[in-house]
Each structure stands twice: as structure tokens, then as C-alpha cells.
Amino acid sequence: MSSARPDQRSAVEAFRALHASGCFVLPNPWDVGSAIYLRHLGFRALATTSAGFAFSRGWSDDFGAVPRDAMLAHVRELVEAAAPLPVNADFQSGYADDPEGVAANVALCVATGVAGLSVEDATGNERAPLYERARAVERIRAARAAIDASGVPVVLTARCEAWLVGHPDPFRTSIDRLTAYAEAGADCLYAPGVRDPDEIAAIVRAVAPLPVNVLMSGPVEGLTFARLEDLGVRRVSVGAALARVAWGAFMRAAQGLAAGSFDGLGDAASFAELNALFRQS
């Protein structure tokens, strides 16, 4: 039986509608303030970033460095800050190895009020960086079952981390796994790291009609939003890129201060603009 609040159900419906046609940008805030600003700009949905959150807490984004309960609290906080926009949770590897553990943790994530969540197939083990294929599929199947049991039809995104872990054949591995994850009940498919337009188009075809997410963590020649839309991509996220942009500006200004220069403070955002934004939020 569903325990979803009306606002969560509305967010889920809106998020599902965004995946039905066209293409949209799903930016990744890393704290409450950045979520409020992105909502202010008119984005139609937001997504968390495990790395952006980790860095904001002074943690690494190494596998397992962000505790599950801290992530759940962060997700809930961003859901509340972004409301009524849908929020997708970067739920890493589900915070468990076994399918039963993934299912239990996914249920906890659904209870935060999210409209979607992603589960990846990375293990954190350098010698075997991806879960064995059959186990990876069972983990997605377990996540699907947990969502169905909750009665809240949040969007389940299944991620193949082949590119990010340096797999020797990331394209074929991603095609094989993403099609299996689709059959296991994923609603959206995602292979972070793919950049070649032909490979993106092939992934889109392989899992059609289900939507595909592409990560754009920086500019790539020829991969504009319009080009990605033409390739059939439905969703574009940026991972920790916005957080890293903010960190880059901060680090340059701080390094200038350490060297005795105030020049790096010249690009600061307007105090009045920020104050007015958060006064209204």
C-alpha cells in the first residue's frame, strides 16, 4: 500500500512525463542553496550528486565514503528544498552487495520523497570493478521489486559504470548490461562516460523505447544539447560538474588570497541578488 504524500505522487507523475518525449536537462545541486537557485532558474527537475555532496562535507567520493544514512538525510533535504520539482537520487550502488540489501535501502530512499533514483553496478573492488552480470541484473530486479512494493512508482535508473571503471570494452559491455537492466525493470538507462555520438545512438536504439540519460561533465566538441536530442537522448545530467565549477572559483580566489591578491574576489555573486533569492524561498 502506498504511503506517498500527494506532493511526492505529483512529482513522480511530472518526472515520468518528462521522460516520455523530447529531452531535458537534469542539473545536479549539491546543497540546499544550489537546489533553490536551480529551481529559481526554471529547471523542471533536479538530481543529487554523490560527489558534490561528499565534497561539501569534506569527504572523498571514493566507494563507500558517504554513509548511507547521511546520503538519505541529504536526499530528503534536497527534496524539501526543491519542492515541488521532482528530485532524482544518485543512490550509488544501493549501499549493499546483495539484492536483498539493495531492496531494503531502495525502500528507504523512496521514503525520502524522491521522484526517481539510480542504482549502479560498480563494486568498489579494483580487481572486479563491476558486479558479475547475473548479480548486477538481480540487484536491479530487487530495486524494481522494492519500488513496486512501496506503491510509489518512482523512476528507476540503472547505470552501467563500464566507462568510469576503465573496462576494456565499455561500449559492448554497456549495451549488454543496459538491455538486461531494461528487461529487469529499469525505467531509464545510463552509461556515464559515453561520448561518441554513434555509440550514444546505438545505446538509445538498444534500449528503445525506454529513455537514456547521458552525462555531460564538461564541454565535448559536437555534443550540444540539440545534438544529444537528435541522437534520441531523453535526459542530460551533469553529475558533480556544477559543484566542481563552484569549487574551482573558490579555490582560485582562495589561492589568490594566500598569495596576497584580492583579484579573485572580483567575480563574486551579488550579495543583494543572493539575499533576495533566499529571502523569497
N, C-alpha and C positions, 0 to 999 in steps of 0.2 A: 504494500500500500504506500502511495506517495506521501511524503512529508514535506514536499516542496512548498515554499512560500509562493504566493501569487507573483511576486516580483521575479523570483527565480524562473518560474514557468514561462513568464513573458520574455525573459532574457533568453531562455533556451529556444523559444519559438523564433525570436528575432535572429539568433545566431544561426539556426538551421536555414532560415530564409536567405541569409547572406551567402550560404554555400550552394544554393540551388541554381544560381546562374551568375554570369558575369565574373568579376574579380574584385577583391577588396584588399586594402592594406590593414594588417593587424599589428599595430605598433606595440612595443613591449616597455611599459613603465617599470621602474624598479622600486618606487616608493609611493606613498600617498600623494605627495605634491606633484610628481610627474604624471600620475594617473589622472589627477584633477585637470592638469593642463591639457593633456591629450583629449580628454572628454570635452574641454572647452573649445578645442580646435575643430570639433565636429566629427571625429572618427566614430565609426559605427560599432566598433568592438575593440577590446584590448586583450593583451595576453601578458602573463607574468614571464619573467626571465630568471631562471635559477642563478645564472652568473651575476646578473645585475643586482639581485637581492643579496647574494653572497658577498659581493664586494662592498655593498652598503653596510654590512655588518662586520667587515674586516675579516671575512673568511675567504678561503680559496673556493673555486668551483670544482675542485677535484671530486672524484666519485665518492659519495657518502659524506662529504664535508658539511653539507647543510642538513641538519637534523630534520626528520620528518615532521615533528610537531611544530618546529619553528617555521617550516615551509607552510604547513596548514594554517597557522596563525597569520602568516603573511598573505596567503591567498585570500583568506576571509577579509582581511583589512583592505585589500585592493578591490574585492568585490563590493564592499561597502562604499569605498571612495569613488568607484567608477559608476555606481548605480545612476540611472537604470541601464547602462550599457552592459552587454554580455562580456564576461571575462573568461578567457581560456587559461587553464593552469598548466604550466610546464611542470609536470609531475615526475620528471626524470624517469627512473626505471621502476617506478611504483613502490620504491623503498622496500622491496622484498625480492628474493630469488624465486621462491616457489609461487605457483599460480594462486594458491590459497591466500598467501600473504598479500599478493598484488590485489586480489579481490577485496580483502578487508580494508586495505589502505585506500583503494579507489572509492569505496563506500564512504570513508571519512572525507575524502576530497569532495565528493558530490555534496556532502552535508555542509560545506562551506558556502554554498550558494553559486558555484560556478555554472557557466553555461556549456563548458567544454573542458576537456583535459587531454593531455598527451602522455603516452607511455612509450618509452624507448627500449631498444634491445641491447644496449651496452651493458657489460658486466662489471667494468672497472678492473678487470683482470688483464694485464698486458699480454699474457700468454694465450688467452682465449677471450678477446675483447668483445665478441658478440655471443649472446646466448645461443646454444645449439638450436638449429632451426625449429625442430619439433617443440622444444620447450618454449621458444620465443612465441610460437603460434599459440600454445596453450596459455601463455601469460596474457595475450590479447583476448583470447576467448574468455578467460576468467574476468578480465576487466569488463568485457561486454556483459557477462552474466551479472556482475555486481551492479552495473548501471541499470540493467533491466529490472533487477530485484528492487532497486531503490524506487522505481516508479517515476523517476525523473530522467527524461530522455536526453541527457547531456551528450554533446558531440564527442565521440571517442576518436582521437587522432593516434594512429600507430606510426611510430618513427623507426626507420632503419638507419642506424648510425654508421653504415659501412664507410662512407667518405670520411667522417670525422675520426674514426679509429684507424685510418690508414689501411683499410682492407685492400689486398692486391687487385681485386676485380670488383670495385664498388658498384659499377653500373649493373652488371648481371646479378650480383647479389641483391641489390636493392629491388630490381624488377621481380626477382623470385620471391623475396620475402614480402614485399608490399602487396603482391597479388594474393599471397597466402594470408596476410593480415586482413585484407579485404574480405576474404572468404570466412575469416574467423569472427567477423562482426565489426571491424573498424568502419567509421563513418567518413574519415578523411585520412589521406596517406601523405607521408612526409619523409623525404630523404635529405636532411640538411647537408649541404656541401655540393650538391649537383649544380653545375654552372653551364655546361654545354647545352645549347638550345635543342639540338637533336635528341640528346638524352632526356631532357625535360619533357619534350613532346612524346617520346617513347614511353616514359613513365605515365604520363597523362592517358595515353591510349591503353596502356596495360591494365589500368585500374578503372577505366571508364565504366559506368557514368559517375563513379564516386569522385569527389573533389580532391585536388592535390594542393598541398602547401609548399611554397618554395621560400627558402631562407635567403635574404639579401642582407648580409652583414657589412657590405661596403659596395661602392660602385663597381660594376662589371661592364666592360665595353659591349654594347649591343643589347644588354639585358635591361631595357627600360620597363616601366610598368606596362606600357602599351604592348611591348613585345611579349612580355610574360602572359598578358591577357590573350594575345593572338595565339600563343602556344597552347592555350587551354587551361592555364593555371587559374585556380579559383581564389587562392588565398596567398598573400605575401606577408611574411613576418620578418622582423629584423633582429631577433634574439637580443643579445646584450649590446648591440651597436649603439643605441641611444645612450645607455649608461656609460659606454666607453667614450663616446663623444664628450659627455659631461666630465668624465674623469680626465680626458685629455686636456680640456680647457683649464680645469682646476690644477692639474699637475704643472702645466706650463706657467700659469700665474704664480703658483707656489714656488716653483723653481726660480722664477724671476725675483720674487721677494727674498729668497735665500741668497741671491746674488746681489741684492741691494737695489733692484729695479721695481718700480710700480707700474711699468708699461702694461703688464699683463692684466691689470685691473680695468683697462680701458674698454674692454668688450663686455663688461658686466651687464646683466639684465637690469632693466629699470626697477628700482625699488617700488616706485608708485604703481607700476603695472602689476608686479607680483603681489603687492599688498592688496590692491583692488581685487585681483583674481581670487585670492584666498579669503578675502572678506565676504565675497559673494557665494563661496562654495558651501 
